[in-house]
Amino acid sequence: MPKSDIHPKWFDNAPILWEGKPICLIGSTKRQLEVDIWLANHPFYIDSQVVTDSEGRVERFMKKYRLDSTDQ
């Protein structure tokens, strides 16, 4: 006989919360999910990416390939 009651409870309409505000509903094994980053505030999607330069790596790359930092 297979074991009974080994699966977690499934919530069909679990809200995804961002700063306490519901974003959408999703199926989950948790009653509610809290996120810090989502599509509307992710830097990739809102064109506010900041290049983090670690020990001059960006400058060395730009110099090596003779690129201007304003080139896209």
N, C-alpha and C positions, 0 to 999 in steps of 0.2 A: 504494500500500500504506500502511495506517496504521502509525504508529510502534508498536513493541512495547516493553514494559517502561518505559513513561513514568509509570505510576501507582505511588504509594507502597504499601508493604506494609501490609496490613490485618490488625489483631489483633482477633479476635472477642471475646476475653475479657480486655480490658485493665482492670486494677484501677484504681479511683479511690481515692487515698490521702489521708487527712487525719491529720496528725501521725504519719505512718508507719503508721497503721491502715487496713486496707482497708474501704471503705464499701460499694461495689458493683462490679459488672463491667459494662463497656460496650464496644461496638465502636468502635475508634479507629485512627488511623494512627500513634499513639504507643504504645510498649510499656506505659507506665503514666502516669497523670495525677495530679498533686498539686494539691490545692485548699486554700485558706485558710479559706473560708467555704462552708458547705453548709446544707441545710435545718435540721439539728438545732442549729446554733449561730448562725443568722442572726437578728439582732435583731428583724426583722419577725415571725418565726414564734415567737419565745420571749417576746414582750411585754416586751422590755427596751429599747425604742427611747428614745434620748435626743435631745431637740431641741437642735441646735447653734444657738445664737443668734449671729448675725453682726451686730454693730453695732446691737443693740437692735431688730432687725426683728420678732422675735416679740412683744415688748412693744407696738410700734407697731401691729401687726396686731390684737392683743387689744384695745387701746385704741380703735382705729378702729371695730371691730365690736362694741364693748362686751361682750366675752366675758370670763368668768372662767377662769383657767388650769386650774381643776379640772373645767370642763365638758368633756364628751366628745361 
